[in-house]
């Protein structure tokens, strides 16, 4: 029912080289406290069925935000590029809504938004 973001990230050697062979990628937009950096969080921003009058929806469209977190500016750019390359064969990048440094954690963050069309 949800887009397989973790599966796509885990299939990428470039992503695993940065966030581990068991990728530190966490759903619901938050990571565990004291998580090893760098890491990725992701969350479903919106989801709508492809409604039709004649039958049940054949597909759903989701907007997913994937946030890349790293201790360095170059590191977060490299991670965002790897994440984008891992997900784009399956989804469309539609926005980069965040590119900043978190004032509390001091981690660099780049957020990527993707639209995913998923057949039911």
DSSP file (Angstrom, degrees, kcal/mol; ACC not computed):
  #  RESIDUE AA STRUCTURE BP1 BP2  ACC     N-H-->O    O-->H-N    N-H-->O    O-->H-N    TCO  KAPPA ALPHA  PHI   PSI    X-CA   Y-CA   Z-CA
    1    1 A X              0   0    0      0, 0.0     2,-0.3     0, 0.0   117,-0.1   0.000 360.0 360.0 360.0 -37.5    0.0    0.0    0.0
    2    2 A X        -     0   0    0      1,-0.1     2,-0.0    60,-0.0    60,-0.0  -0.712 360.0 -92.3 -98.5 153.2    2.8    2.4    0.7
    3    3 A X        -     0   0    0     -2,-0.3     2,-2.1     1,-0.1     3,-0.3  -0.373  37.7-120.0 -61.4 140.1    5.7    3.1   -1.7
    4    4 A X     >  +     0   0    0      1,-0.2     4,-2.3     2,-0.1     5,-0.2  -0.351  53.7 152.8 -82.6  61.2    8.7    0.9   -1.0
    5    5 A X  H  > S+     0   0    0     -2,-2.1     4,-2.5     1,-0.2    -1,-0.2   0.921  71.2  50.4 -56.8 -48.3   11.1    3.7   -0.3
    6    6 A X  H  > S+     0   0    0     -3,-0.3     4,-2.9     1,-0.2    -1,-0.2   0.911 109.5  51.6 -59.3 -43.0   13.3    1.5    2.0
    7    7 A X  H  > S+     0   0    0      1,-0.2     4,-1.4     2,-0.2    -1,-0.2   0.909 110.4  48.4 -60.7 -43.5   13.5   -1.2   -0.6
    8    8 A X  H  < S+     0   0    0     -4,-2.3     4,-0.3     2,-0.2    -1,-0.2   0.901 113.7  46.6 -65.3 -40.2   14.6    1.2   -3.2
    9    9 A X  H >< S+     0   0    0     -4,-2.5     3,-1.4     1,-0.2     7,-0.3   0.912 110.4  52.7 -67.3 -41.6   17.2    2.7   -0.9
   10   10 A X  H 3< S+     0   0    0     -4,-2.9    -1,-0.2     1,-0.3    -2,-0.2   0.774 103.1  58.9 -65.9 -25.8   18.5   -0.7    0.1
   11   11 A X  T 3< S+     0   0    0     -4,-1.4     2,-0.6    -5,-0.2    -1,-0.3   0.570  89.6  89.8 -78.4  -8.4   18.9   -1.7   -3.5
   12   12 A X    <>  -     0   0    0     -3,-1.4     4,-2.4    -4,-0.3     5,-0.2  -0.805  57.7-164.8 -98.2 118.2   21.4    1.2   -4.1
   13   13 A X  H  > S+     0   0    0     -2,-0.6     4,-2.0     1,-0.2    -1,-0.2   0.865  93.3  55.7 -64.2 -35.5   25.1    0.5   -3.5
   14   14 A X  H  > S+     0   0    0      2,-0.2     4,-0.7     1,-0.2    -1,-0.2   0.904 109.9  44.9 -64.9 -41.0   25.7    4.3   -3.5
   15   15 A X  H >> S+     0   0    0     67,-0.3     4,-2.9    -6,-0.2     3,-1.2   0.941 113.2  50.2 -66.3 -47.2   23.1    4.8   -0.7
   16   16 A X  H 3X S+     0   0    0     -4,-2.4     4,-1.6    -7,-0.3    -2,-0.2   0.824 102.3  61.7 -62.9 -31.0   24.4    1.9    1.3
   17   17 A X  H 3< S+     0   0    0     -4,-2.0    -1,-0.3    -5,-0.2    -2,-0.2   0.780 115.6  33.4 -64.1 -24.8   28.0    3.2    1.0
   18   18 A X  H << S+     0   0    0     -3,-1.2    -2,-0.2    -4,-0.7    -1,-0.2   0.845 132.0  25.6 -98.7 -42.6   26.8    6.3    2.9
   19   19 A X  H  <>S-     0   0    0     -4,-2.9     5,-2.0     1,-0.3    -3,-0.2   0.194 115.1 -91.5-115.3  17.8   24.2    5.1    5.3
   20   20 A X  T  <5 -     0   0    0     -4,-1.6    -1,-0.3    -5,-0.2     3,-0.2   0.125  34.6 -82.7  97.9 154.2   25.1    1.5    5.8
   21   21 A X  T   5S+     0   0    0      1,-0.3     2,-0.8     2,-0.1    -1,-0.1   0.813 133.2  45.2 -65.2 -31.6   24.4   -2.0    4.4
   22   22 A X  T   5S-     0   0    0     -6,-0.1    -1,-0.3    -3,-0.1   -12,-0.0  -0.852 113.9-128.4-102.9  90.2   21.3   -2.1    6.5
   23   23 A X  T   5 -     0   0    0     -2,-0.8     2,-2.1    -3,-0.2    -3,-0.2  -0.016   0.6-129.1 -54.1 134.9   20.4    1.5    5.6
   24   24 A X      < +     0   0    0     -5,-2.0    16,-2.6    14,-0.2     2,-0.4  -0.587  59.6 140.6 -79.4  80.1   19.7    3.9    8.3
   25   25 A X  E     -a   40   0A   0     -2,-2.1     2,-0.4    14,-0.2    16,-0.2  -0.993  31.4-167.1-130.1 121.6   16.4    5.0    6.7
   26   26 A X  E     -a   41   0A   0     14,-2.6    16,-2.5    -2,-0.4     3,-0.5  -0.906  10.9-136.5-123.7 137.8   13.5    5.6    9.0
   27   27 A X  S >  S+     0   0    0     -2,-0.4     3,-1.1    14,-0.2    16,-0.2  -0.270  79.5  44.5 -82.9 170.8    9.8    6.1    8.3
   28   28 A X  T 3  S-     0   0    0     14,-0.5    15,-0.2     1,-0.2    -1,-0.2   0.586 119.5 -81.6  69.2  14.4    7.4    8.6    9.7
   29   29 A X  T 3  S+     0   0    0     13,-2.1     2,-0.4    -3,-0.5    -1,-0.2   0.617 104.7  92.1  74.8  11.6    9.9   11.4    9.3
   30   30 A X    <   -     0   0    0     -3,-1.1     2,-0.2    12,-0.3    -1,-0.1  -0.999  56.8-150.0-144.0 146.8   11.9   10.7   12.5
   31   31 A X        -     0   0    0     -2,-0.4     3,-0.1     1,-0.1    10,-0.1  -0.678  39.0 -86.8-105.0 160.3   14.9    8.7   13.4
   32   32 A X    >   -     0   0    0     -2,-0.2     3,-1.3     1,-0.1    -1,-0.1  -0.281  56.8 -89.1 -61.4 152.7   15.6    7.1   16.8
   33   33 A X  T 3  S+     0   0    0      1,-0.3    -1,-0.1    -3,-0.1    -3,-0.0  -0.370 112.1  13.3 -61.5 141.9   17.3    9.2   19.4
   34   34 A X  T 3  S+     0   0    0      1,-0.2    -1,-0.3    -3,-0.1    -2,-0.1   0.777  88.8 171.7  61.6  30.2   21.1    9.1   19.2
   35   35 A X    <   -     0   0    0     -3,-1.3     2,-0.2     1,-0.1    -1,-0.2  -0.359  40.8-100.5 -66.7 148.3   21.1    7.4   15.8
   36   36 A X        -     0   0    0      2,-0.1     2,-0.3   -17,-0.1    -1,-0.1  -0.505  55.9 -94.3 -67.1 136.4   24.4    7.1   14.0
   37   37 A X  S    S+     0   0    0     -2,-0.2     2,-0.1    -3,-0.1    33,-0.1  -0.734  93.1  47.9 -99.8 153.7   24.8    9.7   11.3
   38   38 A X  S    S+     0   0    0     31,-0.6     2,-0.3    -2,-0.3    32,-0.2   0.603  75.7 143.9 -78.4 168.9   24.3   10.1    8.4
   39   39 A X  E     - B   0  69A   0     30,-1.7    30,-2.7    -2,-0.1     2,-0.4  -0.952  39.1-124.2-159.1 174.8   20.8    8.8    7.9
   40   40 A X  E     -aB  25  68A   0    -16,-2.6   -14,-2.6    -2,-0.3     2,-0.3  -0.976  14.6-167.9-129.0 140.9   17.6    9.3    6.0
   41   41 A X  E     -aB  26  67A   0     26,-2.4    26,-3.5    -2,-0.4     2,-0.3  -0.945  10.3-174.3-121.0 152.3   14.0    9.9    7.2
   42   42 A X  E     - B   0  66A   0    -16,-2.5   -13,-2.1    -2,-0.3   -14,-0.5  -0.995   5.6-178.8-145.7 152.8   10.9    9.7    5.0
   43   43 A X  E     - B   0  65A   0     22,-2.2    22,-2.7    -2,-0.3     2,-0.6  -0.996  34.0-110.2-149.7 149.4    7.3   10.3    5.3
   44   44 A X  E     - B   0  64A   0     -2,-0.3    20,-0.2    20,-0.2     3,-0.1  -0.726  29.9-178.5 -79.1 120.3    4.1   10.2    3.3
   45   45 A X  E     -     0   0A   0     18,-3.0     2,-0.3    -2,-0.6    19,-0.2   0.846  65.3 -12.4 -88.6 -39.9    3.0   13.7    2.6
   46   46 A X  E     - B   0  63A   0     17,-1.6    17,-2.8     2,-0.0    -1,-0.4  -0.986  55.2-167.7-158.4 155.8   -0.2   12.9    0.6
   47   47 A X  E     + B   0  62A   0     -2,-0.3     2,-0.4    15,-0.2    15,-0.2  -0.956   7.8 176.3-151.3 132.8   -1.9   10.0   -1.1
   48   48 A X  E     - B   0  61A   0     13,-2.7    13,-3.3    -2,-0.3     2,-0.1  -0.999  25.5-126.5-137.4 138.6   -4.8    9.9   -3.4
   49   49 A X  E     - B   0  60A   0     -2,-0.4     2,-1.6    11,-0.2    11,-0.3  -0.485  26.0-116.9 -77.7 154.4   -6.5    7.0   -5.3
   50   50 A X        -     0   0    0      9,-2.9     8,-0.6    -2,-0.1     9,-0.3  -0.634  46.1-157.1 -86.1  76.5   -6.9    7.2   -9.1
   51   51 A X        -     0   0    0     -2,-1.6     2,-0.3     6,-0.2     5,-0.1  -0.246  16.3-178.1 -64.8 142.9  -10.7    7.0   -8.7
   52   52 A X        -     0   0    0      3,-0.7     3,-0.2     1,-0.1     5,-0.1  -0.980  30.1-136.2-137.5 149.5  -12.9    5.8  -11.5
   53   53 A X  S    S+     0   0    0     -2,-0.3    -1,-0.1     1,-0.2     3,-0.0   0.823 101.9  50.2 -73.5 -30.5  -16.7    5.6  -11.8
   54   54 A X  S    S-     0   0    0      1,-0.1     2,-0.3     2,-0.1    -1,-0.2   0.640 120.8  -5.2 -88.6 -14.4  -16.6    2.1  -13.4
   55   55 A X  S    S-     0   0    0     -3,-0.2    -3,-0.7     0, 0.0     3,-0.1  -0.951  87.2 -62.6-162.3 178.0  -14.3    0.2  -11.0
   56   56 A X  S    S-     0   0    0     -2,-0.3     2,-0.1     1,-0.1    -2,-0.1  -0.356  73.8 -78.7 -68.2 157.0  -12.1    0.4   -8.0
   57   57 A X        -     0   0    0      1,-0.2    -6,-0.2    -5,-0.1    -1,-0.1  -0.354  34.6-154.9 -60.9 130.3   -9.0    2.6   -8.4
   58   58 A X  S    S+     0   0    0     -8,-0.6    62,-2.8    -3,-0.1     2,-0.3   0.662  74.1  10.4 -79.4 -15.1   -6.3    0.8  -10.4
   59   59 A X  E     - C   0 119A   0     -9,-0.3    -9,-2.9    60,-0.3     2,-0.3  -0.971  62.8-137.0-155.5 166.4   -3.5    2.9   -8.8
   60   60 A X  E     -BC  49 118A   0     58,-2.5    58,-3.2    -2,-0.3     2,-0.5  -0.955  13.6-143.5-126.9 148.3   -2.7    5.4   -6.1
   61   61 A X  E     -BC  48 117A   0    -13,-3.3   -13,-2.7    -2,-0.3     2,-0.4  -0.964  21.0-172.8-115.0 128.5   -0.5    8.5   -6.3
   62   62 A X  E     -BC  47 116A   0     54,-2.8    54,-2.9    -2,-0.5     2,-0.5  -0.899  20.0-149.1-118.8 145.6    1.6    9.4   -3.3
   63   63 A X  E     -BC  46 115A   0    -17,-2.8   -18,-3.0    -2,-0.4   -17,-1.6  -0.980  25.0-173.8-108.7 124.2    3.8   12.4   -2.5
   64   64 A X  E     -BC  44 114A   0     50,-2.7    50,-2.8    -2,-0.5     2,-0.5  -0.951  15.3-151.8-121.4 135.1    6.7   11.3   -0.4
   65   65 A X  E     -BC  43 113A   0    -22,-2.7   -22,-2.2    -2,-0.4     2,-0.5  -0.937   9.9-167.6-106.9 127.9    9.3   13.5    1.3
   66   66 A X  E     -BC  42 112A   0     46,-3.1    46,-2.8    -2,-0.5     2,-0.5  -0.966   6.2-159.2-115.8 119.0   12.7   12.0    1.9
   67   67 A X  E     -BC  41 111A   0    -26,-3.5   -26,-2.4    -2,-0.5     2,-0.5  -0.868   2.1-154.7-104.1 128.4   15.0   13.9    4.2
   68   68 A X  E     -BC  40 110A   0     42,-3.0    42,-1.7    -2,-0.5     2,-0.4  -0.868  11.1-167.5-102.1 131.9   18.8   13.4    4.0
   69   69 A X  E     +BC  39 109A   0    -30,-2.7   -30,-1.7    -2,-0.5   -31,-0.6  -0.973  15.3 156.1-125.3 132.6   20.8   14.2    7.2
   70   70 A X  E     - C   0 108A   0     38,-2.0    38,-3.0    -2,-0.4     6,-0.1  -0.983  47.5-123.5-152.7 159.0   24.6   14.5    7.4
   71   71 A X  S    S+     0   0    0     -2,-0.3     2,-0.3    36,-0.2     3,-0.1   0.649  95.2  48.0 -79.5 -15.9   27.3   16.1    9.5
   72   72 A X  S  > S-     0   0    0      1,-0.1     4,-2.1    36,-0.1     5,-0.2  -0.905  76.9-128.1-127.6 155.9   28.8   17.9    6.6
   73   73 A X  H  > S+     0   0    0     -2,-0.3     4,-1.7     2,-0.2     5,-0.1   0.930 113.2  45.2 -64.3 -47.0   27.5   20.0    3.7
   74   74 A X  H  > S+     0   0    0      1,-0.2     4,-2.5     2,-0.2    -1,-0.2   0.900 111.4  55.0 -63.6 -39.7   29.3   18.0    1.1
   75   75 A X  H  > S+     0   0    0      1,-0.2     4,-2.4     2,-0.2    -1,-0.2   0.897 106.9  48.5 -61.4 -41.8   28.1   14.8    2.7
   76   76 A X  H  X S+     0   0    0     -4,-2.1     4,-2.6     2,-0.2    -1,-0.2   0.863 111.1  51.3 -69.8 -33.5   24.5   15.8    2.6
   77   77 A X  H  X S+     0   0    0     -4,-1.7     4,-2.2     2,-0.2    -2,-0.2   0.920 111.2  47.6 -66.3 -42.6   24.8   16.7   -1.0
   78   78 A X  H  X S+     0   0    0     -4,-2.5     4,-2.2     2,-0.2    -2,-0.2   0.907 113.7  48.0 -63.4 -41.4   26.3   13.3   -1.8
   79   79 A X  H  X S+     0   0    0     -4,-2.4     4,-2.8     2,-0.2     5,-0.2   0.927 110.8  50.3 -65.7 -44.9   23.6   11.5    0.1
   80   80 A X  H  X S+     0   0    0     -4,-2.6     4,-2.7     1,-0.2    -1,-0.2   0.895 110.6  50.2 -61.1 -39.6   20.8   13.5   -1.5
   81   81 A X  H  X S+     0   0    0     -4,-2.2     4,-2.5     2,-0.2    -1,-0.2   0.923 112.0  47.1 -64.3 -43.5   22.3   12.7   -5.0
   82   82 A X  H  X S+     0   0    0     -4,-2.2     4,-1.7     2,-0.2   -67,-0.3   0.911 113.5  48.5 -64.5 -42.2   22.5    9.0   -4.1
   83   83 A X  H  X S+     0   0    0     -4,-2.8     4,-2.1     2,-0.2     5,-0.3   0.929 111.3  50.1 -63.6 -45.5   19.0    8.9   -2.8
   84   84 A X  H  X S+     0   0    0     -4,-2.7     4,-2.9     1,-0.2    -2,-0.2   0.936 111.0  48.7 -58.5 -46.8   17.6   10.7   -5.8
   85   85 A X  H  < S+     0   0    0     -4,-2.5     4,-0.5     1,-0.2    -1,-0.2   0.816 112.1  50.3 -64.5 -29.8   19.4    8.3   -8.1
   86   86 A X  H  < S+     0   0    0     -4,-1.7    -1,-0.2    -5,-0.2    -2,-0.2   0.847 119.8  33.6 -75.0 -34.6   17.9    5.3   -6.1
   87   87 A X  H >X S+     0   0    0     -4,-2.1     3,-2.4     1,-0.1     4,-0.9   0.819  99.6  76.0 -93.6 -33.7   14.3    6.6   -6.2
   88   88 A X  T 3< S+     0   0    0     -4,-2.9     3,-0.2     1,-0.3    -1,-0.1   0.742  83.9  65.0 -59.8 -26.8   14.0    8.3   -9.5
   89   89 A X  T 34 S+     0   0    0     -4,-0.5    -1,-0.3     1,-0.2    -2,-0.1   0.748 117.1  31.2 -63.1 -16.9   13.7    5.1  -11.6
   90   90 A X  T <4 S+     0   0    0     -3,-2.4    27,-0.4     1,-0.1     2,-0.3   0.478 128.2  22.2-115.4  -7.5   10.5    4.5   -9.7
   91   91 A X  S  < S-     0   0    0     -4,-0.9     2,-0.5    -3,-0.2    25,-0.2  -0.926  74.5-105.5-154.1 170.1    9.2    8.0   -9.0
   92   92 A X  E     -D  115   0A   0     23,-2.5    23,-2.6    -2,-0.3     2,-0.4  -0.930  26.3-131.6-110.3 125.5    9.4   11.7  -10.2
   93   93 A X  E     +D  114   0A   0     -2,-0.5    21,-0.3    21,-0.2     3,-0.1  -0.620  32.4 169.9 -69.6 125.9   11.3   14.3   -8.2
   94   94 A X  E     +     0   0A   0     19,-3.2     2,-0.3    -2,-0.4    20,-0.2   0.606  54.8   0.6-115.4 -18.3    8.9   17.2   -7.9
   95   95 A X  E     -D  113   0A   0     18,-1.4    18,-3.0     3,-0.0     2,-0.4  -0.988  38.9-146.9-165.8 156.1   10.6   19.5   -5.3
   96   96 A X  E     +     0   0A   0     -2,-0.3    16,-0.2    16,-0.2    -3,-0.0  -0.782  32.7 169.5-122.9  83.3   13.6   20.2   -3.1
   97   97 A X  E     +     0   0A   0     -2,-0.4     2,-0.4     1,-0.1    15,-0.1   0.658  58.3  41.5 -77.3 -15.7   11.6   22.0   -0.3
   98   98 A X  E     +D  111   0A   0     13,-0.7    13,-2.5    -3,-0.1     2,-0.2  -0.996  46.1 156.2-137.9 133.8   14.4   22.1    2.3
   99   99 A X  E     +D  110   0A   0     -2,-0.4     2,-0.2    11,-0.2    11,-0.2  -0.679  43.7 103.2-150.9  91.0   18.2   22.8    2.1
  100  100 A X  E     -D  109   0A   0      9,-2.1     9,-3.2    -2,-0.2     2,-0.5  -0.835  67.9 -95.2-153.3-173.7   19.4   24.0    5.5
  101  101 A X  E     -D  108   0A   0     -2,-0.2     2,-0.3     7,-0.2     7,-0.2  -0.988  40.4-121.3-119.3 125.2   21.3   23.2    8.7
  102  102 A X     >  -     0   0    0      5,-3.0     4,-2.1    -2,-0.5     5,-0.2  -0.484  15.7-147.9 -67.4 124.4   19.2   22.2   11.7
  103  103 A X  T  4 S+     0   0    0     -2,-0.3    -1,-0.2     1,-0.2     0, 0.0   0.791  93.1  44.3 -66.8 -26.8   19.9   24.7   14.5
  104  104 A X  T  4 S+     0   0    0      1,-0.1    -1,-0.2     3,-0.1    -2,-0.0   0.943 126.6  25.0 -83.2 -50.6   19.4   22.1   17.2
  105  105 A X  T  4 S-     0   0    0      2,-0.1    -2,-0.2     1,-0.0     3,-0.1   0.671  91.9-135.7 -88.5 -17.4   21.3   19.1   15.9
  106  106 A X     <  +     0   0    0     -4,-2.1     2,-0.3     1,-0.3    -3,-0.1   0.632  57.2 141.3  67.1  15.5   23.7   21.1   13.7
  107  107 A X        -     0   0    0     -5,-0.2    -5,-3.0     1,-0.0    -1,-0.3  -0.647  54.6-120.6 -86.8 145.3   23.1   18.5   11.0
  108  108 A X  E     -CD  70 101A   0    -38,-3.0   -38,-2.0    -2,-0.3     2,-0.4  -0.623  33.0-164.1 -81.3 144.7   22.8   19.5    7.3
  109  109 A X  E     +CD  69 100A   0     -9,-3.2    -9,-2.1    -2,-0.3     2,-0.4  -0.995  20.3 179.7-139.0 133.1   19.5   18.5    5.7
  110  110 A X  E     -CD  68  99A   0    -42,-1.7   -42,-3.0    -2,-0.4     2,-0.4  -0.995  16.4-157.6-126.9 126.4   18.2   18.3    2.1
  111  111 A X  E     -CD  67  98A   0    -13,-2.5   -13,-0.7    -2,-0.4     2,-0.4  -0.872   5.0-165.6-105.2 136.6   14.6   17.2    1.6
  112  112 A X  E     -C   66   0A   0    -46,-2.8   -46,-3.1    -2,-0.4     2,-0.5  -0.973   5.7-153.8-120.0 132.3   13.5   15.7   -1.7
  113  113 A X  E     -CD  65  95A   0    -18,-3.0   -19,-3.2    -2,-0.4   -18,-1.4  -0.923  15.3-175.8-109.6 132.8    9.8   15.3   -2.6
  114  114 A X  E     -CD  64  93A   0    -50,-2.8   -50,-2.7    -2,-0.5     2,-0.5  -0.931  21.4-141.3-124.0 146.1    8.8   12.6   -5.0
  115  115 A X  E     -CD  63  92A   0    -23,-2.6   -23,-2.5    -2,-0.4     2,-0.5  -0.941  22.7-166.7-102.6 130.4    5.5   11.7   -6.7
  116  116 A X  E     -C   62   0A   0    -54,-2.9   -54,-2.8    -2,-0.5     2,-0.6  -0.973  11.8-158.4-121.0 125.9    5.0    7.9   -6.9
  117  117 A X  E     -C   61   0A   0     -2,-0.5     2,-0.5   -27,-0.4   -56,-0.2  -0.925  19.2-172.0-102.5 116.8    2.3    6.3   -9.0
  118  118 A X  E     -C   60   0A   0    -58,-3.2   -58,-2.5    -2,-0.6     2,-0.2  -0.939  19.0-134.8-119.8 122.2    1.7    2.8   -7.6
  119  119 A X  E      C   59   0A   0     -2,-0.5   -60,-0.3   -60,-0.2   -61,-0.1  -0.473 360.0 360.0 -69.5 140.0   -0.5    0.2   -9.3
  120  120 A X              0   0    0    -62,-2.8   -61,-0.2    -2,-0.2    -1,-0.1   0.456 360.0 360.0 -87.4 360.0   -2.8   -1.6   -6.8
